[in-house]
Amino acid sequence: MGVFVFLPLVLPLSAWPVARLAETRLHPRTATRLLTAVAVVMAGCSTLCLALLMVAGTAQLPGNPLPDGWSDPEVRAAVPHDEVAGRAAIPALAVVAAACARTLWRHRRVTRRARRVLAGVPGSTVAVLPDSTPYAYALPGSRGGGRIVVTTALLAGLAPAERRALFAHERAHLTARHHRHLLAAHLAARANPFLRPLRTAVVYTAERWADEEAARAVGDRRTVARAIGKAALLSPRTPVPTVAALAATGPVPRRVAALLGPAPTARTWPSAFTSVGLAAWGAAAGALVSAMSSANSAVTLFLILHAATPL
C-alpha cells in the first residue's frame, strides 16, 4: 500500500481554498453541492484508509480474529508502517465511529422531540407557537415534507413583507432538503477534522442559497435582508439544542451584505481561469486522488491478504 494509504488522511487540505472562495465567488446552490460532495468523498476515503490500516496493523495482536497467515513476516513486510500506524488507527477509527454515531443520534433525538412537541399544533406546513421567545426554523418531515416553525414573538417583530421573506427562506430550506447537505458536512467533519472548514462553508452557503430563493420569491432583496437582520436581532439564540436539521443561521452580517449587492450568477461550474475555478479543480483533483488512493490501498491489501490466506 505504501504512502497511498496515508494520502486520503491529509488530502482534505487541498479543499481549504475552495471552502473559502466558494462562499463569495460561486452561486450558493453550486457551492453547497460542490462542497458537500467533496467533503463526503474525502471523509469516506479517509475512513476507509483508517480501516485498512487497522486491519493491516492488528494481525499480530493477541486474540485477533484474523487468519494466522496474515501475520506472516513476509506479509508484514509487504505492508509498510503496519505496526505503529495500524495500532494508532484503532483508537482513531473508534473516535470517528463514536463521533459520527453521536452526531446521528443527536440529530434524530432533537428532530423526533421537535416533531412530538408539534404533533398537536394545528397547521400542516406552518406551525405558529404562542411563545414569547422569538425564533424560527425549518423542521424536515419524515416523508419528504416538513413544517416551518415560528413563534408569535418573532412574527410580531416583522413587517408583513418581512414575514413573507421569512417564510420563503424557511420554505427554501425544506424544498432543497438543506438538512441533508448540512448533516453530511457535519458527519464528514467528524470523520476527518481537516474537513471542518468545508462544514463551516456549507452552513453559510446553505443559508445563502435559502436567502437567494427567498429574494427571488419575494422579488425584493432588501426586504429579505431586513427580515434576516431583524430576525437575528430578535432571536439571538434558539430555545432548544439544534443540529443540522434545524437552525444554523450562519454569519448574518455577511448574508445581509450579500443581499444588498447584486444577485449571484448561476453557474454549474466555475471557469478554470479564475481563482475559484482553480480552487474548485484543485478540490476535485484532491477528491479524485483520495478515491484512487483508497481504492489502490484496498485492492493491494486484499491481494496481499488473499495470497497469505491458506486455502
KOLBATI-754959 format. One record per residue: z, y, x of N, C-alpha, C, O in turn; residue number from 1. Coordinates in steps of 0.05 Angstrom, whole numbers. Layout:
N
<<Z,Y,X>,<Z,Y,X>,<Z,Y,X>,<Z,Y,X>,NUM>,
...
This chain:
311
<<0,-24,17>,<0,0,0>,<0,25,17>,<-14,45,11>,1>,
<<15,25,39>,<15,47,57>,<25,73,44>,<43,73,27>,2>,
<<13,94,53>,<21,121,44>,<13,126,15>,<23,144,2>,3>,
<<-6,110,5>,<-16,116,-22>,<5,114,-43>,<4,127,-64>,4>,
<<25,97,-39>,<46,93,-59>,<64,118,-60>,<78,122,-80>,5>,
<<65,134,-39>,<82,158,-39>,<68,183,-49>,<81,202,-57>,6>,
<<41,183,-49>,<27,207,-57>,<33,216,-85>,<38,240,-89>,7>,
<<33,199,-105>,<39,208,-132>,<66,221,-136>,<71,236,-155>,8>,
<<84,216,-117>,<111,228,-119>,<111,258,-112>,<128,273,-121>,9>,
<<92,266,-95>,<91,294,-86>,<66,309,-95>,<66,333,-93>,10>,
<<46,295,-106>,<22,309,-115>,<26,328,-138>,<10,346,-141>,11>,
<<48,326,-154>,<52,347,-174>,<54,375,-163>,<51,395,-177>,12>,
<<60,377,-137>,<60,404,-124>,<33,417,-126>,<31,442,-126>,13>,
<<11,401,-128>,<-16,413,-130>,<-21,426,-156>,<-40,441,-159>,14>,
<<-3,421,-176>,<-7,434,-202>,<9,459,-206>,<6,473,-226>,15>,
<<25,467,-186>,<41,491,-189>,<24,516,-192>,<30,533,-208>,16>,
<<2,519,-177>,<-14,544,-180>,<-25,547,-209>,<-24,568,-220>,17>,
<<-36,525,-220>,<-47,527,-247>,<-26,531,-268>,<-31,543,-289>,18>,
<<-2,521,-262>,<20,525,-281>,<26,555,-285>,<33,564,-307>,19>,
<<23,570,-264>,<29,599,-265>,<4,614,-275>,<6,632,-293>,20>,
<<-19,608,-264>,<-43,623,-272>,<-52,618,-300>,<-63,635,-313>,21>,
<<-48,593,-310>,<-57,586,-337>,<-43,603,-358>,<-55,607,-380>,22>,
<<-19,612,-353>,<-4,627,-373>,<-18,653,-380>,<-16,663,-402>,23>,
<<-32,665,-361>,<-44,691,-365>,<-75,691,-364>,<-87,710,-373>,24>,
<<-86,670,-352>,<-115,671,-347>,<-131,652,-366>,<-155,654,-367>,25>,
<<-117,634,-380>,<-131,616,-398>,<-123,621,-426>,<-101,633,-432>,26>,
<<-140,613,-445>,<-132,614,-473>,<-108,596,-477>,<-107,574,-465>,27>,
<<-88,604,-492>,<-63,587,-495>,<-69,559,-504>,<-55,540,-496>,28>,
<<-89,556,-521>,<-95,528,-531>,<-105,511,-508>,<-96,488,-504>,29>,
<<-123,522,-492>,<-134,507,-469>,<-112,502,-448>,<-110,480,-437>,30>,
<<-95,522,-443>,<-74,519,-423>,<-54,498,-432>,<-45,482,-415>,31>,
<<-46,498,-457>,<-27,478,-466>,<-37,450,-463>,<-23,432,-454>,32>,
<<-62,446,-472>,<-73,419,-470>,<-78,410,-441>,<-72,387,-434>,33>,
<<-87,428,-424>,<-92,422,-396>,<-66,415,-382>,<-64,394,-369>,34>,
<<-46,432,-385>,<-20,428,-371>,<-6,403,-381>,<6,388,-365>,35>,
<<-8,398,-407>,<5,373,-417>,<-8,348,-406>,<5,330,-398>,36>,
<<-35,348,-406>,<-49,325,-396>,<-43,320,-367>,<-38,297,-359>,37>,
<<-43,341,-350>,<-38,338,-322>,<-9,328,-318>,<-5,310,-301>,38>,
<<10,339,-333>,<38,331,-330>,<42,301,-337>,<56,287,-324>,39>,
<<29,293,-359>,<33,265,-368>,<21,246,-348>,<33,225,-341>,40>,
<<-3,252,-338>,<-16,234,-318>,<0,232,-293>,<5,210,-283>,41>,
<<9,255,-282>,<24,255,-258>,<51,242,-261>,<61,228,-243>,42>,
<<64,246,-283>,<90,233,-288>,<87,203,-290>,<103,188,-279>,43>,
<<67,194,-304>,<62,166,-307>,<56,152,-280>,<66,131,-274>,44>,
<<40,166,-264>,<33,155,-237>,<57,154,-219>,<61,134,-205>,45>,
<<73,175,-219>,<97,175,-201>,<117,154,-210>,<130,141,-193>,46>,
<<121,150,-236>,<139,130,-246>,<129,101,-239>,<145,84,-231>,47>,
<<103,97,-241>,<92,71,-234>,<96,65,-204>,<103,43,-197>,48>,
<<93,85,-187>,<96,81,-159>,<126,76,-152>,<132,61,-134>,49>,
<<144,89,-166>,<172,82,-162>,<178,53,-169>,<193,39,-155>,50>,
<<166,44,-191>,<169,16,-199>,<158,-3,-178>,<169,-24,-172>,51>,
<<134,4,-167>,<122,-13,-146>,<140,-13,-121>,<143,-35,-109>,52>,
<<150,9,-113>,<168,10,-90>,<193,-7,-95>,<203,-21,-77>,53>,
<<203,-6,-119>,<227,-22,-126>,<221,-52,-123>,<237,-67,-113>,54>,
<<198,-60,-134>,<191,-88,-133>,<188,-97,-104>,<197,-119,-96>,55>,
<<174,-81,-88>,<168,-88,-60>,<193,-88,-43>,<195,-103,-24>,56>,
<<212,-71,-50>,<235,-67,-32>,<259,-84,-39>,<279,-83,-25>,57>,
<<258,-98,-62>,<282,-113,-70>,<278,-143,-69>,<295,-158,-79>,58>,
<<257,-152,-57>,<252,-181,-57>,<273,-196,-41>,<278,-220,-47>,59>,
<<285,-184,-22>,<305,-198,-6>,<334,-192,-14>,<353,-201,-1>,60>,
<<338,-177,-35>,<365,-172,-45>,<376,-197,-57>,<362,-212,-71>,61>,
<<402,-203,-53>,<414,-227,-64>,<413,-227,-95>,<419,-207,-107>,62>,
<<406,-249,-105>,<406,-252,-134>,<382,-241,-148>,<382,-240,-173>,63>,
<<361,-232,-134>,<338,-221,-148>,<322,-244,-161>,<322,-266,-151>,64>,
<<308,-237,-183>,<294,-259,-197>,<266,-264,-187>,<250,-278,-199>,65>,
<<258,-252,-164>,<231,-254,-154>,<228,-281,-139>,<247,-292,-129>,66>,
<<203,-291,-138>,<198,-316,-123>,<205,-314,-94>,<204,-292,-82>,67>,
<<213,-336,-82>,<222,-336,-54>,<199,-328,-35>,<204,-316,-14>,68>,
<<174,-335,-43>,<152,-328,-25>,<148,-299,-21>,<136,-290,-2>,69>,
<<159,-282,-40>,<156,-253,-37>,<173,-242,-15>,<169,-219,-7>,70>,
<<193,-256,-6>,<210,-246,16>,<201,-257,43>,<216,-255,63>,71>,
<<178,-269,44>,<168,-280,70>,<163,-256,89>,<154,-235,81>,72>,
<<170,-260,115>,<166,-237,134>,<138,-227,135>,<134,-202,138>,73>,
<<118,-244,133>,<90,-234,134>,<84,-217,110>,<69,-197,112>,74>,
<<95,-225,87>,<91,-209,63>,<105,-182,66>,<94,-161,58>,75>,
<<129,-182,77>,<144,-157,81>,<129,-139,100>,<129,-114,97>,76>,
<<116,-151,120>,<102,-134,140>,<78,-121,127>,<69,-100,136>,77>,
<<67,-133,106>,<43,-121,93>,<51,-99,73>,<34,-85,63>,78>,
<<77,-95,69>,<86,-74,51>,<104,-55,67>,<128,-60,69>,79>,
<<93,-35,79>,<109,-18,97>,<130,-2,83>,<128,4,59>,80>,
<<151,5,97>,<173,21,87>,<186,8,62>,<197,22,45>,81>,
<<186,-19,61>,<195,-31,36>,<225,-31,33>,<235,-27,11>,82>,
<<240,-34,55>,<269,-37,52>,<282,-11,45>,<297,-9,25>,83>,
<<277,11,60>,<290,36,55>,<280,49,29>,<296,55,12>,84>,
<<254,52,28>,<242,65,4>,<246,48,-21>,<252,58,-42>,85>,
<<243,22,-18>,<246,4,-41>,<274,5,-52>,<277,6,-77>,86>,
<<294,4,-35>,<322,5,-45>,<329,32,-56>,<344,35,-75>,87>,
<<317,54,-45>,<322,80,-55>,<309,84,-83>,<317,100,-99>,88>,
<<287,69,-87>,<273,71,-112>,<289,60,-136>,<284,68,-159>,89>,
<<308,42,-130>,<324,30,-152>,<340,52,-167>,<337,55,-191>,90>,
<<357,67,-153>,<372,87,-167>,<354,110,-178>,<360,121,-199>,91>,
<<333,116,-163>,<315,137,-172>,<302,129,-199>,<300,145,-217>,92>,
<<292,104,-201>,<280,95,-225>,<300,93,-248>,<294,99,-271>,93>,
<<325,86,-241>,<346,85,-262>,<352,113,-273>,<356,117,-297>,94>,
<<352,133,-255>,<357,161,-264>,<334,170,-281>,<339,183,-302>,95>,
<<310,164,-274>,<286,172,-290>,<288,159,-318>,<284,173,-338>,96>,
<<294,133,-319>,<295,119,-344>,<318,131,-362>,<314,134,-386>,97>,
<<341,136,-350>,<363,147,-365>,<357,175,-375>,<364,182,-398>,98>,
<<344,192,-358>,<338,219,-367>,<318,219,-389>,<321,234,-408>,99>,
<<297,203,-387>,<277,202,-408>,<289,191,-434>,<283,200,-456>,100>,
<<305,170,-432>,<318,158,-455>,<336,179,-469>,<337,181,-494>,101>,
<<351,194,-453>,<368,214,-465>,<353,236,-479>,<361,245,-500>,102>,
<<330,244,-467>,<313,264,-480>,<302,254,-507>,<303,269,-526>,103>,
<<292,230,-507>,<282,218,-532>,<304,215,-553>,<300,221,-576>,104>,
<<328,206,-544>,<350,203,-562>,<358,229,-574>,<363,232,-599>,105>,
<<360,250,-558>,<368,276,-567>,<348,288,-586>,<354,300,-606>,106>,
<<322,283,-580>,<300,292,-597>,<303,280,-625>,<302,294,-645>,107>,
<<306,254,-626>,<308,241,-652>,<334,248,-667>,<333,251,-691>,108>,
<<356,250,-652>,<381,256,-665>,<380,284,-678>,<388,287,-701>,109>,
<<371,304,-663>,<371,331,-674>,<350,333,-697>,<356,346,-717>,110>,
<<327,320,-694>,<307,322,-715>,<317,308,-741>,<313,318,-763>,111>,
<<329,284,-738>,<339,270,-761>,<361,285,-775>,<363,286,-799>,112>,
<<379,297,-759>,<401,312,-770>,<390,336,-786>,<400,342,-808>,113>,
<<370,350,-775>,<358,372,-789>,<345,363,-815>,<347,377,-836>,114>,
<<332,340,-815>,<319,330,-840>,<340,323,-860>,<336,328,-884>,115>,
<<362,311,-852>,<383,304,-871>,<395,330,-883>,<400,330,-907>,116>,
<<399,350,-867>,<411,375,-878>,<392,388,-898>,<401,399,-918>,117>,
<<366,386,-893>,<347,399,-911>,<337,381,-934>,<320,389,-950>,118>,
<<349,357,-936>,<339,338,-957>,<343,350,-985>,<326,345,-1002>,119>,
<<364,364,-990>,<369,375,-1016>,<359,404,-1020>,<363,415,-1042>,120>,
<<347,416,-1000>,<337,443,-1002>,<310,443,-1016>,<292,428,-1008>,121>,
<<306,459,-1037>,<280,459,-1051>,<258,471,-1033>,<263,486,-1015>,122>,
<<234,462,-1040>,<210,471,-1025>,<200,450,-1007>,<214,439,-990>,123>,
<<174,443,-1010>,<163,421,-995>,<153,430,-967>,<153,414,-948>,124>,
<<145,455,-965>,<134,464,-939>,<151,486,-927>,<151,489,-902>,125>,
<<167,501,-942>,<184,522,-932>,<212,518,-944>,<216,515,-968>,126>,
<<231,518,-926>,<259,516,-934>,<274,542,-927>,<277,549,-903>,127>,
<<282,557,-947>,<297,582,-943>,<327,576,-946>,<336,569,-968>,128>,
<<342,581,-925>,<370,575,-925>,<386,600,-929>,<381,620,-916>,129>,
<<406,600,-947>,<423,624,-951>,<444,625,-929>,<467,618,-933>,130>,
<<435,635,-906>,<453,635,-882>,<453,663,-871>,<433,677,-871>,131>,
<<477,672,-862>,<480,698,-850>,<470,700,-822>,<468,721,-810>,132>,
<<464,676,-810>,<454,675,-782>,<423,676,-784>,<411,658,-795>,133>,
<<410,696,-772>,<381,697,-773>,<367,678,-753>,<372,681,-729>,134>,
<<351,660,-763>,<336,642,-746>,<313,629,-762>,<314,629,-787>,135>,
<<294,618,-747>,<271,604,-760>,<260,584,-740>,<261,589,-716>,136>,
<<250,562,-750>,<237,542,-733>,<220,524,-750>,<222,524,-774>,137>,
<<202,510,-737>,<184,491,-750>,<195,463,-745>,<198,454,-723>,138>,
<<200,449,-767>,<211,422,-765>,<189,402,-771>,<179,401,-794>,139>,
<<179,387,-752>,<157,368,-757>,<165,346,-776>,<188,338,-776>,140>,
<<146,337,-791>,<151,316,-810>,<145,289,-798>,<133,287,-777>,141>,
<<155,268,-811>,<152,241,-801>,<124,230,-806>,<116,211,-792>,142>,
<<109,241,-824>,<82,231,-830>,<61,253,-828>,<43,255,-845>,143>,
<<63,269,-808>,<43,289,-803>,<48,316,-817>,<33,335,-812>,144>,
<<68,317,-834>,<73,342,-848>,<93,359,-832>,<91,362,-808>,145>,
<<112,371,-847>,<132,387,-834>,<141,410,-852>,<129,415,-873>,146>,
<<162,423,-845>,<173,445,-861>,<179,468,-842>,<187,465,-819>,147>,
<<176,492,-853>,<185,516,-840>,<212,523,-850>,<217,526,-874>,148>,
<<231,525,-832>,<259,531,-838>,<265,560,-830>,<261,567,-807>,149>,
<<274,576,-849>,<281,604,-844>,<305,611,-861>,<308,601,-883>,150>,
<<321,629,-851>,<344,638,-866>,<339,665,-879>,<321,680,-872>,151>,
<<355,670,-900>,<352,695,-914>,<359,719,-897>,<348,741,-901>,152>,
<<377,715,-877>,<384,737,-860>,<360,746,-843>,<356,770,-839>,153>,
<<344,728,-834>,<320,735,-818>,<299,748,-836>,<287,768,-828>,154>,
<<295,737,-859>,<275,748,-878>,<282,776,-886>,<265,793,-889>,155>,
<<308,782,-889>,<317,808,-896>,<311,829,-875>,<308,853,-881>,156>,
<<310,820,-850>,<305,839,-828>,<276,844,-822>,<270,860,-804>,157>,
<<258,831,-836>,<229,834,-831>,<215,847,-855>,<222,842,-878>,158>,
<<195,862,-849>,<178,874,-870>,<160,852,-881>,<157,831,-869>,159>,
<<148,856,-905>,<131,835,-917>,<109,826,-899>,<104,802,-897>,160>,
<<95,844,-885>,<73,836,-867>,<84,820,-844>,<71,801,-834>,161>,
<<108,827,-834>,<120,812,-812>,<129,785,-821>,<129,766,-805>,162>,
<<137,782,-846>,<144,755,-856>,<120,737,-857>,<121,714,-849>,163>,
<<97,749,-865>,<72,733,-865>,<65,724,-837>,<56,701,-832>,164>,
<<70,742,-818>,<64,735,-790>,<83,713,-780>,<75,694,-766>,165>,
<<109,714,-788>,<128,694,-781>,<120,666,-792>,<121,646,-777>,166>,
<<113,666,-817>,<105,640,-829>,<79,630,-817>,<76,605,-813>,167>,
<<60,647,-811>,<36,638,-798>,<41,627,-770>,<28,607,-762>,168>,
<<60,639,-756>,<67,629,-729>,<79,601,-731>,<71,583,-717>,169>,
<<98,597,-749>,<111,571,-751>,<92,551,-763>,<93,527,-755>,170>,
<<75,559,-780>,<55,540,-792>,<36,531,-770>,<27,508,-770>,171>,
<<29,548,-751>,<12,541,-729>,<25,519,-712>,<11,501,-702>,172>,
<<51,521,-708>,<65,500,-693>,<62,473,-707>,<57,453,-693>,173>,
<<64,473,-733>,<62,447,-747>,<33,437,-748>,<29,413,-744>,174>,
<<14,455,-752>,<-14,446,-754>,<-23,434,-728>,<-37,414,-728>,175>,
<<-17,447,-706>,<-26,438,-679>,<-8,417,-667>,<-13,407,-645>,176>,
<<14,410,-681>,<32,389,-671>,<43,396,-643>,<42,380,-625>,177>,
<<52,421,-640>,<61,430,-614>,<85,415,-604>,<89,413,-580>,178>,
<<101,404,-622>,<124,389,-613>,<117,365,-596>,<132,357,-579>,179>,
<<93,354,-600>,<84,332,-584>,<78,341,-555>,<86,328,-536>,180>,
<<65,364,-552>,<59,374,-526>,<86,380,-511>,<89,374,-488>,181>,
<<104,393,-526>,<129,401,-513>,<146,376,-506>,<159,376,-484>,182>,
<<147,356,-523>,<162,333,-517>,<150,318,-493>,<165,308,-475>,183>,
<<124,316,-492>,<111,303,-469>,<117,318,-443>,<122,306,-423>,184>,
<<116,345,-444>,<122,361,-420>,<151,357,-411>,<157,356,-387>,185>,
<<169,356,-431>,<198,351,-424>,<202,324,-411>,<216,322,-391>,186>,
<<189,303,-422>,<192,277,-411>,<180,275,-383>,<191,263,-365>,187>,
<<157,289,-379>,<144,289,-352>,<163,302,-332>,<165,293,-309>,188>,
<<176,324,-340>,<194,338,-321>,<218,321,-315>,<230,322,-293>,189>,
<<227,304,-334>,<249,286,-329>,<240,264,-309>,<255,255,-292>,190>,
<<215,255,-311>,<205,234,-294>,<201,243,-266>,<205,228,-247>,191>,
<<192,268,-262>,<188,279,-235>,<196,309,-235>,<183,325,-249>,192>,
<<217,316,-221>,<226,344,-221>,<205,364,-211>,<207,387,-218>,193>,
<<186,355,-196>,<165,373,-187>,<147,383,-210>,<132,401,-207>,194>,
<<150,371,-234>,<134,378,-257>,<148,399,-275>,<138,405,-296>,195>,
<<172,408,-266>,<186,428,-283>,<171,454,-287>,<172,465,-309>,196>,
<<156,464,-267>,<140,488,-273>,<120,484,-295>,<114,503,-310>,197>,
<<109,460,-297>,<90,455,-318>,<103,454,-345>,<92,463,-365>,198>,
<<128,443,-346>,<143,443,-371>,<148,472,-380>,<145,478,-404>,199>,
<<157,489,-362>,<162,517,-369>,<137,531,-379>,<138,546,-398>,200>,
<<115,525,-366>,<89,537,-374>,<81,528,-401>,<70,543,-417>,201>,
<<84,502,-407>,<76,491,-433>,<93,504,-455>,<83,509,-477>,202>,
<<119,508,-451>,<136,521,-471>,<125,549,-477>,<124,556,-500>,203>,
<<116,563,-457>,<106,590,-461>,<78,589,-474>,<74,604,-494>,204>,
<<60,573,-464>,<33,572,-475>,<32,562,-504>,<15,570,-519>,205>,
<<50,544,-511>,<51,534,-538>,<59,557,-557>,<48,559,-579>,206>,
<<78,573,-548>,<86,596,-565>,<63,616,-566>,<58,628,-588>,207>,
<<49,621,-544>,<27,639,-544>,<4,629,-562>,<-10,644,-575>,208>,
<<0,603,-562>,<-20,591,-580>,<-13,597,-609>,<-31,605,-624>,209>,
<<12,593,-617>,<20,599,-644>,<18,629,-649>,<12,637,-672>,210>,
<<24,646,-629>,<21,675,-633>,<-8,682,-640>,<-13,698,-658>,211>,
<<-26,671,-625>,<-54,678,-629>,<-64,667,-656>,<-80,680,-669>,212>,
<<-55,644,-664>,<-63,634,-690>,<-51,651,-712>,<-65,656,-732>,213>,
<<-27,661,-709>,<-15,679,-728>,<-30,705,-729>,<-35,716,-751>,214>,
<<-38,716,-706>,<-53,741,-706>,<-80,738,-720>,<-89,756,-733>,215>,
<<-93,715,-716>,<-118,710,-729>,<-115,708,-759>,<-132,717,-775>,216>,
<<-93,695,-768>,<-88,691,-796>,<-81,718,-810>,<-90,723,-832>,217>,
<<-64,733,-797>,<-55,759,-808>,<-76,780,-805>,<-79,797,-823>,218>,
<<-91,780,-783>,<-111,800,-778>,<-101,825,-765>,<-116,845,-763>,219>,
<<-77,824,-754>,<-66,848,-741>,<-47,838,-719>,<-26,827,-724>,220>,
<<-56,842,-694>,<-40,833,-671>,<-14,848,-669>,<7,836,-661>,221>,
<<-14,874,-675>,<11,889,-673>,<32,881,-693>,<56,881,-686>,222>,
<<24,872,-716>,<43,862,-736>,<57,837,-726>,<81,834,-729>,223>,
<<42,819,-714>,<53,795,-702>,<72,802,-680>,<94,790,-677>,224>,
<<64,821,-663>,<82,830,-641>,<108,841,-651>,<129,835,-640>,225>,
<<106,857,-672>,<131,868,-683>,<149,846,-695>,<173,847,-692>,226>,
<<136,827,-709>,<151,806,-721>,<166,789,-700>,<189,782,-703>,227>,
<<152,784,-677>,<164,768,-656>,<187,784,-643>,<209,773,-638>,228>,
<<183,809,-638>,<204,826,-626>,<228,828,-644>,<251,826,-634>,229>,
<<224,833,-670>,<246,836,-688>,<261,809,-691>,<286,809,-691>,230>,
<<246,787,-693>,<259,761,-696>,<276,755,-672>,<298,743,-674>,231>,
<<266,762,-648>,<281,757,-624>,<307,774,-622>,<327,764,-613>,232>,
<<305,799,-632>,<329,816,-631>,<349,807,-652>,<373,809,-648>,233>,
<<339,798,-675>,<357,790,-697>,<370,763,-691>,<393,758,-699>,234>,
<<355,745,-678>,<366,717,-674>,<365,711,-644>,<347,696,-635>,235>,
<<385,721,-629>,<385,715,-600>,<390,686,-593>,<384,678,-571>,236>,
<<400,671,-612>,<405,642,-607>,<403,627,-634>,<407,639,-655>,237>,
<<397,602,-632>,<396,585,-656>,<423,572,-660>,<438,568,-641>,238>,
<<430,565,-685>,<457,555,-691>,<461,526,-684>,<484,517,-685>,239>,
<<440,511,-678>,<443,483,-672>,<429,477,-645>,<412,492,-637>,240>,
<<437,455,-632>,<423,447,-607>,<393,442,-613>,<386,429,-633>,241>,
<<376,452,-596>,<347,450,-601>,<334,432,-580>,<344,430,-558>,242>,
<<312,419,-588>,<297,403,-570>,<268,412,-572>,<262,432,-585>,243>,
<<250,397,-560>,<222,404,-560>,<211,407,-588>,<192,422,-593>,244>,
<<222,392,-607>,<211,392,-634>,<219,416,-650>,<207,422,-671>,245>,
<<238,431,-641>,<248,453,-657>,<242,480,-644>,<219,487,-641>,246>,
<<262,495,-637>,<257,523,-629>,<258,526,-599>,<277,517,-585>,247>,
<<238,539,-588>,<237,546,-560>,<218,571,-558>,<194,568,-556>,248>,
<<230,594,-558>,<214,619,-562>,<199,627,-538>,<179,641,-540>,249>,
<<207,619,-514>,<193,628,-490>,<200,658,-484>,<216,670,-498>,250>,
<<188,669,-462>,<193,696,-455>,<181,716,-475>,<157,721,-476>,251>,
<<198,727,-492>,<189,744,-514>,<175,769,-504>,<154,776,-515>,252>,
<<186,784,-484>,<171,808,-475>,<143,802,-466>,<125,818,-472>,253>,
<<138,780,-452>,<111,774,-444>,<93,767,-467>,<70,774,-467>,254>,
<<104,754,-487>,<89,747,-511>,<81,773,-526>,<58,776,-535>,255>,
<<100,791,-529>,<94,816,-543>,<73,832,-527>,<55,843,-539>,256>,
<<76,833,-501>,<56,848,-485>,<28,835,-487>,<8,850,-488>,257>,
<<27,809,-489>,<1,796,-492>,<-12,802,-519>,<-36,805,-521>,258>,
<<5,804,-540>,<-6,810,-566>,<-15,839,-569>,<-32,845,-584>,259>,
<<-3,857,-553>,<-11,885,-554>,<-37,889,-538>,<-49,911,-541>,260>,
<<-46,869,-523>,<-71,871,-509>,<-93,858,-525>,<-89,849,-548>,261>,
<<-117,856,-513>,<-139,843,-527>,<-135,813,-530>,<-120,800,-515>,262>,
<<-148,801,-549>,<-146,773,-554>,<-159,757,-531>,<-180,766,-521>,263>,
<<-147,735,-523>,<-159,720,-501>,<-185,706,-509>,<-189,700,-532>,264>,
<<-202,702,-489>,<-227,689,-494>,<-223,659,-494>,<-212,648,-475>,265>,
<<-234,646,-515>,<-231,617,-517>,<-251,604,-499>,<-276,608,-502>,266>,
<<-242,588,-480>,<-259,573,-462>,<-249,544,-461>,<-225,539,-460>,267>,
<<-268,526,-460>,<-260,498,-457>,<-251,492,-428>,<-234,475,-424>,268>,
<<-263,506,-408>,<-256,501,-381>,<-263,526,-364>,<-284,537,-368>,269>,
<<-245,535,-347>,<-250,560,-332>,<-271,556,-311>,<-276,533,-302>,270>,
<<-284,577,-304>,<-304,577,-283>,<-291,570,-256>,<-269,579,-250>,271>,
<<-305,554,-240>,<-295,546,-214>,<-294,568,-194>,<-282,566,-173>,272>,
<<-308,591,-200>,<-309,614,-182>,<-287,634,-188>,<-290,657,-179>,273>,
<<-267,626,-202>,<-244,644,-207>,<-219,631,-196>,<-218,607,-190>,274>,
<<-198,647,-193>,<-173,636,-183>,<-161,614,-201>,<-152,594,-192>,275>,
<<-161,620,-227>,<-151,600,-246>,<-169,575,-247>,<-159,553,-251>,276>,
<<-195,579,-243>,<-213,556,-242>,<-207,538,-218>,<-207,514,-221>,277>,
<<-203,551,-195>,<-197,535,-171>,<-170,521,-175>,<-167,498,-167>,278>,
<<-151,534,-187>,<-125,522,-191>,<-127,499,-211>,<-114,478,-207>,279>,
<<-143,502,-232>,<-147,481,-251>,<-161,457,-239>,<-153,434,-244>,280>,
<<-181,462,-223>,<-195,440,-210>,<-176,426,-189>,<-177,402,-186>,281>,
<<-159,442,-176>,<-140,431,-158>,<-120,413,-172>,<-113,391,-162>,282>,
<<-110,421,-195>,<-92,405,-211>,<-106,380,-221>,<-94,358,-221>,283>,
<<-131,383,-230>,<-145,359,-239>,<-150,339,-217>,<-148,315,-220>,284>,
<<-156,350,-193>,<-160,333,-170>,<-134,319,-162>,<-134,295,-155>,285>,
<<-112,334,-164>,<-86,321,-158>,<-79,299,-177>,<-69,278,-169>,286>,
<<-85,304,-203>,<-81,283,-223>,<-98,258,-218>,<-90,236,-221>,287>,
<<-124,263,-210>,<-142,241,-204>,<-133,225,-180>,<-133,201,-180>,288>,
<<-125,240,-159>,<-115,226,-135>,<-90,210,-141>,<-86,188,-131>,289>,
<<-73,221,-158>,<-48,207,-166>,<-56,181,-180>,<-44,160,-174>,290>,
<<-75,182,-199>,<-83,158,-213>,<-96,138,-194>,<-90,114,-197>,291>,
<<-112,147,-176>,<-125,129,-158>,<-105,116,-138>,<-107,93,-132>,292>,
<<-86,132,-129>,<-66,122,-110>,<-48,102,-123>,<-43,81,-112>,293>,
<<-39,108,-147>,<-22,88,-161>,<-37,63,-168>,<-26,41,-166>,294>,
<<-63,66,-176>,<-78,42,-182>,<-83,25,-157>,<-81,1,-157>,295>,
<<-89,39,-135>,<-93,25,-109>,<-68,10,-101>,<-69,-13,-92>,296>,
<<-45,23,-104>,<-19,11,-96>,<-13,-13,-114>,<-3,-34,-104>,297>,
<<-18,-10,-140>,<-12,-32,-158>,<-30,-56,-153>,<-20,-79,-152>,298>,
<<-56,-52,-148>,<-74,-74,-142>,<-66,-87,-116>,<-66,-111,-113>,299>,
<<-61,-70,-96>,<-53,-81,-69>,<-28,-98,-71>,<-27,-120,-60>,300>,
<<-8,-88,-84>,<17,-103,-86>,<13,-129,-102>,<24,-150,-95>,301>,
<<-3,-127,-123>,<-9,-151,-138>,<-23,-173,-122>,<-15,-196,-123>,302>,
<<-43,-165,-106>,<-57,-184,-89>,<-39,-196,-68>,<-40,-220,-63>,303>,
<<-22,-179,-56>,<-4,-189,-35>,<16,-209,-47>,<20,-231,-36>,304>,
<<29,-202,-68>,<49,-219,-80>,<37,-244,-94>,<49,-265,-94>,305>,
<<12,-241,-104>,<-1,-264,-115>,<-8,-285,-94>,<-5,-309,-98>,306>,
<<-16,-275,-70>,<-22,-293,-48>,<4,-306,-37>,<3,-328,-27>,307>,
<<26,-292,-40>,<52,-303,-29>,<66,-321,-50>,<84,-335,-42>,308>,
<<56,-321,-74>,<69,-338,-95>,<59,-366,-93>,<35,-370,-95>,309>,
<<75,-386,-89>,<66,-414,-88>,<55,-423,-115>,<66,-416,-136>,310>,
<<34,-439,-114>,<22,-449,-138>,<39,-472,-150>,<32,-483,-171>,311>,
